[in-house]
Amino acid sequence: MNKKEGAIEWFVLLLVVSSVFFPTIPLGIGLRLDDLLSLLIIPLLFLVKPKFRSSRLNYTYLFILFSVTLSIIYGYIVLNVPPTIRDFNELVRLIKPFLIILVVDYCNSHFLARLLDKFFKLGAVALILFGLFEYFNVFGFRNILSEIYSTTDRFSDITRKRIVLTTGDPNVSAGLLLYFLTYLTQSLFLKKRISIKLILLFFLLVVLLMTSSRTLLIVFILIMFASLLFHGRRKKMLSIVILSVSVFTIAVLIQFFDYLTVGFSTFQSGENTSMLIRYLRWKEAFELFLKSPILGWGPAKSIHTTIVDGEHFMLLRRYGLLGYGAIMSLLLGYGVVFIRKIKKISSIGGNVEVLGFTSALLCIMIVVIMITNNFFSGYQLMPLFIVMITLVEKELRQNI
């Protein structure tokens, strides 16, 4: 590996760190540091002799850009959607993951995987400290984080406090924590240093409860059981230990987070206000989708709300079955790759194997989180996932 190649891996790591830990730049246009870094990928690629490499991710994402562009044009010409620069901005933002795919394709997979391994371990410690300091408001830390990362006042009711960490939103924070929980769980099964990782797992789970995200807590349970299905036969004792730590932590501590307990009970009784509002928004989005089911309306931000509280419905409304199918193929297609190539991923071993299993299990999170929140259209959860699946799929192509 030469110095130029090493610089690219460190650049990708910086992009990942900035997407997870850095706030939006306060310019009033929603610009982030990782957005600016993504633009630097264009001149960076020319320094390493650009060459388009054939891959599932490249072709799928090109088709996504084509289908989104087609939806915008169709909306303007056929559905009489008033043009707005905000629709163009949405298209420009969608180019960012494609640039990440291109630059990761030039990386040394094993070196980047080692960097990501350090990121997950050190990042886990940082998120734990952020979570504990925010929840207990040590040195006014809760208010500080709110001012830096949150666009709304989420702390007016101190009896129902939900931490936002570095995302400004409790549910996105929970999704972010699931990245680290899933990676550490897979690392426990596939690598050594069990005691330290078990401690991190326990505290990350505590912080996950502090977000009071009901949806993501359920996703964690699903991911945990899927992990046990993958690894339980080979490592029965470790599986019992991990399951015991998880069950004990949730069972003992959930009673202290009334937003979770009240939310679950009102959901069962059909009296959950937030879900009732979501149902209405889903109904409106679905009715618009039925009026243009193939190509959708485009973003159409001049006439349609951006608040749908469910990305599946929002993507169907915006891009129709064509665009929605392409996007889900990008996100969940890795799950198919994993199932077909699981033996090869295991034979590669090391940090790449851990990333391979982590990415596959995160597909569960993606499907569920898109029911009530944004993943593909979000700013913080998407880049890391794209880096991970691109790295693993690249390594699979090189080990044919």
C-alpha positions in Angstrom: 0.0 0.0 0.0 1.5 3.3 -1.1 1.1 6.7 0.7 -1.6 7.9 -1.8 -3.7 4.8 -1.0 -3.2 5.3 2.7 -4.4 8.8 2.4 -7.6 7.7 0.8 -8.5 5.3 3.6 -7.9 8.0 6.2 -10.0 10.4 4.1 -12.9 7.9 4.1 -12.5 7.5 7.9 -12.7 11.3 8.3 -15.9 11.3 6.2 -17.4 8.6 8.4 -16.4 10.4 11.7 -17.8 13.7 10.5 -21.1 12.1 9.4 -21.5 10.6 12.9 -20.1 13.1 15.3 -20.2 16.5 13.6 -23.3 18.8 13.6 -24.9 20.6 10.7 -22.9 23.8 9.7 -25.0 26.7 11.0 -25.6 28.4 7.6 -29.4 27.8 7.4 -29.1 25.5 4.4 -28.6 22.1 6.1 -25.0 21.7 5.0 -22.8 19.2 6.8 -19.0 18.7 6.9 -19.4 15.3 5.3 -21.3 16.9 2.4 -18.2 19.1 1.7 -15.9 16.2 2.1 -18.0 14.2 -0.4 -17.4 16.9 -2.9 -13.7 16.6 -2.5 -14.0 13.0 -3.7 -14.3 14.3 -7.2 -10.8 15.8 -7.5 -9.5 13.1 -5.2 -10.5 10.4 -7.7 -8.6 12.1 -10.5 -5.4 11.9 -8.4 -5.7 8.1 -8.5 -6.4 7.6 -12.2 -10.2 7.3 -12.2 -11.6 4.1 -13.6 -15.2 3.0 -13.4 -15.3 -0.4 -11.8 -18.2 -2.7 -12.6 -20.1 -3.7 -9.5 -23.7 -4.2 -8.3 -23.5 -1.0 -6.2 -22.3 1.2 -9.1 -25.0 0.1 -11.5 -27.8 0.1 -9.0 -27.0 3.6 -7.8 -26.7 4.9 -11.4 -30.2 3.5 -12.0 -31.4 5.2 -8.8 -30.1 8.6 -10.1 -31.8 7.9 -13.4 -35.1 6.9 -11.9 -35.1 9.9 -9.5 -34.4 12.3 -12.4 -37.1 10.7 -14.4 -39.6 11.1 -11.6 -38.7 14.8 -11.2 -39.1 15.5 -15.0 -42.4 13.5 -15.1 -43.7 15.4 -12.1 -43.0 18.8 -13.8 -44.3 17.9 -17.2 -47.2 15.5 -16.6 -48.4 16.2 -13.1 -47.8 20.0 -13.3 -45.6 20.1 -10.2 -44.2 23.7 -9.8 -40.4 23.5 -10.2 -38.3 24.5 -7.2 -34.6 24.6 -6.5 -35.2 22.4 -3.5 -36.0 19.5 -5.8 -32.7 20.0 -7.5 -30.9 20.1 -4.1 -32.4 16.7 -3.3 -31.0 15.3 -6.5 -27.6 16.7 -5.7 -27.6 15.2 -2.2 -28.4 11.8 -3.7 -25.1 11.9 -5.5 -23.2 11.8 -2.2 -23.5 8.0 -1.6 -22.5 7.3 -5.2 -19.3 9.3 -4.7 -18.7 7.3 -1.5 -19.1 4.0 -3.4 -16.6 5.2 -6.0 -13.9 6.3 -3.5 -14.2 3.2 -1.2 -13.7 1.1 -4.4 -10.1 2.6 -4.5 -9.3 1.7 -0.9 -7.3 -1.1 0.6 -10.1 -3.1 2.1 -8.2 -4.6 5.0 -6.5 -1.3 6.0 -9.9 0.6 5.9 -11.5 -2.3 7.8 -8.8 -1.9 10.6 -9.5 1.8 10.7 -13.2 1.2 11.0 -12.6 -1.3 13.8 -10.9 1.4 15.8 -13.6 3.8 14.9 -16.3 1.5 16.3 -14.4 0.8 19.5 -13.4 4.4 20.3 -16.7 5.7 18.9 -18.6 3.4 21.3 -16.8 4.9 24.3 -17.5 8.4 23.1 -21.2 7.7 22.6 -21.5 6.1 26.0 -19.9 9.2 27.6 -22.0 11.5 25.6 -25.2 9.5 26.5 -24.5 9.4 30.3 -23.4 13.0 30.5 -26.5 14.1 28.5 -29.0 12.1 30.4 -27.8 13.1 33.8 -27.0 16.6 32.5 -23.5 16.7 33.9 -22.1 20.2 33.7 -25.2 21.2 31.7 -24.1 18.8 29.0 -27.7 18.1 27.9 -28.4 21.7 27.1 -25.1 22.1 25.3 -25.8 19.1 23.0 -29.3 20.4 22.4 -28.0 23.7 21.2 -25.3 22.2 18.9 -27.2 19.3 17.4 -31.0 19.7 17.9 -33.3 22.0 15.9 -36.1 21.7 18.5 -36.4 21.8 22.3 -36.6 18.2 23.3 -35.9 18.9 27.0 -38.8 20.9 28.1 -40.3 17.9 29.9 -37.6 16.6 32.3 -39.8 13.7 33.3 -39.7 12.4 29.7 -36.2 13.2 28.7 -34.8 11.4 25.6 -31.2 11.8 24.7 -30.3 12.9 21.2 -26.5 12.4 21.3 -24.9 13.8 18.1 -27.9 13.5 15.8 -30.5 15.9 17.2 -33.2 13.2 17.1 -33.7 10.3 19.6 -34.7 7.8 17.0 -31.7 8.6 14.7 -29.5 8.4 17.8 -30.9 4.9 18.5 -30.2 3.9 14.9 -26.6 5.1 15.3 -26.2 3.1 18.6 -27.4 0.0 16.8 -24.5 0.3 14.4 -22.1 0.1 17.4 -24.1 -2.5 19.2 -24.3 -4.8 16.2 -20.6 -4.4 15.3 -19.5 -5.1 18.9 -21.8 -8.1 19.1 -20.4 -9.6 15.9 -16.9 -8.8 17.1 -17.6 -10.7 20.3 -18.6 -13.8 18.3 -15.8 -13.6 15.7 -12.8 -12.1 17.6 -11.2 -12.0 21.1 -11.1 -9.6 24.0 -14.5 -10.6 25.2 -14.6 -8.9 28.6 -14.0 -5.3 27.3 -16.6 -5.7 24.6 -19.2 -7.1 27.0 -18.8 -4.0 29.2 -19.2 -1.7 26.1 -22.2 -3.8 25.0 -23.9 -3.3 28.4 -23.3 0.5 28.5 -24.4 0.9 24.9 -27.6 -0.9 25.6 -28.2 1.4 28.6 -27.7 4.4 26.4 -30.1 2.9 23.8 -32.7 2.7 26.5 -32.0 6.4 27.3 -33.1 7.3 23.7 -36.5 5.7 24.6 -36.9 4.6 21.0 -39.4 1.8 21.0 -38.9 0.9 17.4 -35.1 0.6 17.6 -35.3 -1.4 20.9 -37.4 -4.0 19.1 -34.9 -3.9 16.2 -32.1 -4.6 18.7 -33.9 -7.6 20.0 -34.5 -8.9 16.4 -30.8 -8.4 15.6 -29.7 -10.2 18.8 -31.8 -13.2 18.0 -30.6 -13.3 14.4 -27.0 -13.2 15.7 -27.7 -16.1 17.9 -29.1 -18.0 14.9 -25.8 -17.3 13.0 -23.3 -18.0 15.8 -25.2 -19.9 18.5 -24.2 -23.4 17.4 -20.5 -22.7 17.3 -20.3 -20.6 20.5 -23.1 -21.7 22.8 -21.6 -20.4 26.1 -20.8 -17.0 24.6 -24.3 -16.8 23.2 -25.8 -17.5 26.6 -23.6 -14.8 28.2 -24.5 -12.2 25.6 -28.2 -13.0 25.7 -28.1 -12.9 29.5 -26.5 -9.5 29.6 -29.0 -8.1 27.1 -32.1 -9.6 28.7 -31.0 -8.6 32.2 -30.2 -5.0 31.2 -33.5 -4.5 29.4 -35.6 -6.3 32.0 -34.2 -4.4 35.0 -33.8 -0.9 33.5 -36.8 -0.5 31.2 -39.0 0.4 34.2 -37.0 3.6 34.7 -37.9 4.9 31.2 -41.6 5.6 31.3 -41.6 6.9 27.7 -40.9 3.4 26.6 -43.4 1.6 28.9 -46.2 4.1 28.4 -45.6 4.0 24.6 -45.8 0.3 24.4 -49.0 0.2 26.5 -50.8 3.0 24.5 -49.7 1.3 21.3 -51.4 -1.9 22.3 -54.6 0.0 23.3 -54.6 2.0 20.1 -54.3 5.3 22.0 -50.7 6.2 21.0 -51.0 9.8 19.7 -47.8 9.8 17.7 -48.8 6.6 15.9 -52.3 7.9 15.1 -50.7 11.0 13.5 -48.3 8.8 11.6 -51.3 6.8 10.2 -52.8 9.9 8.8 -49.6 11.0 7.1 -49.0 7.5 5.7 -52.6 7.6 4.3 -52.0 10.9 2.6 -48.7 9.8 1.1 -50.2 6.5 -0.1 -53.1 8.3 -1.7 -50.7 10.5 -3.7 -48.7 7.4 -4.6 -51.8 5.8 -6.1 -52.2 8.8 -8.4 -48.8 8.2 -9.9 -47.7 4.7 -8.9 -44.9 4.0 -11.4 -42.8 7.2 -11.4 -44.2 9.1 -8.5 -44.2 12.9 -8.2 -40.5 13.6 -7.6 -39.6 15.4 -4.4 -42.3 18.0 -5.3 -41.3 20.1 -2.3 -43.2 23.0 -3.5 -46.6 21.2 -3.0 -45.9 18.2 -0.7 -44.8 18.0 2.9 -41.4 16.6 3.7 -42.7 15.2 7.0 -44.3 11.8 6.4 -42.9 9.9 9.4 -42.3 6.8 7.3 -39.7 6.6 4.6 -41.3 3.7 2.8 -44.4 5.8 2.1 -42.3 8.9 1.3 -40.1 7.2 -1.3 -43.2 5.6 -2.9 -44.9 9.0 -3.1 -41.7 10.7 -4.5 -40.3 8.1 -6.9 -43.0 5.5 -7.4 -42.4 1.8 -7.7 -39.5 2.2 -10.1 -37.4 4.4 -7.8 -38.5 2.7 -4.6 -37.6 -0.7 -6.0 -34.2 0.6 -7.0 -33.5 2.1 -3.6 -34.5 -1.0 -1.7 -32.4 -3.1 -4.1 -29.4 -1.0 -3.1 -30.1 -1.2 0.6 -31.3 -4.8 1.0 -29.5 -6.3 -2.0 -26.5 -6.7 0.3 -28.5 -9.2 2.4 -28.9 -11.4 -0.7 -25.2 -11.1 -1.4 -24.4 -12.0 2.2 -26.6 -15.1 2.1 -25.1 -16.3 -1.1 -21.5 -15.5 -0.1 -21.5 -16.2 3.7 -18.9 -18.9 3.4 -16.6 -16.7 1.4 -17.0 -13.8 3.9 -16.2 -16.2 6.7 -13.1 -17.4 4.9 -11.8 -13.8 4.5 -12.0 -13.4 8.2 -10.7 -10.6 10.4 -12.3 -7.1 10.5 -13.8 -7.6 7.0 -15.8 -10.6 8.2 -17.1 -8.6 11.2 -18.2 -5.8 8.9 -19.8 -8.4 6.6 -22.0 -9.8 9.3 -22.7 -6.4 10.8 -23.9 -5.0 7.5 -26.2 -8.0 6.9 -27.8 -7.7 10.3 -28.2 -3.9 9.8 -30.5 -4.7 6.9 -33.1 -5.7 9.5 -32.7 -2.2 11.1 -33.1 -0.5 7.7 -36.4 -2.1 6.9 -37.9 -1.3 10.3 -36.4 2.2 10.8 -37.8 3.2 7.4 -41.3 2.4 8.7 -41.3 5.4 11.1 -38.1 7.4 10.3 -35.7 8.2 7.4 -32.6 6.1 6.5 -31.9 6.6 2.8 -33.0 10.3 2.9 -31.3 10.9 6.2 -27.9 12.5 6.6 -26.1 10.5 9.3 -27.0 6.8 9.1 -26.6 6.3 5.3 -22.8 7.1 4.7 -21.4 4.5 7.2 -23.6 1.7 5.8 -22.5 2.5 2.2 -18.9 2.5 3.3 -19.3 -0.9 4.9 -21.2 -2.7 2.2 -18.9 -1.3 -0.5 -15.9 -2.5 1.3 -17.2 -6.0 1.8 -18.5 -6.4 -1.7 -15.2 -5.1 -3.1 -13.3 -7.7 -1.1 -15.7 -10.4 -2.3 -15.0 -9.5 -5.9 -11.2 -9.7 -5.3 -11.5 -13.1 -3.7 -13.3 -14.9 -6.5 
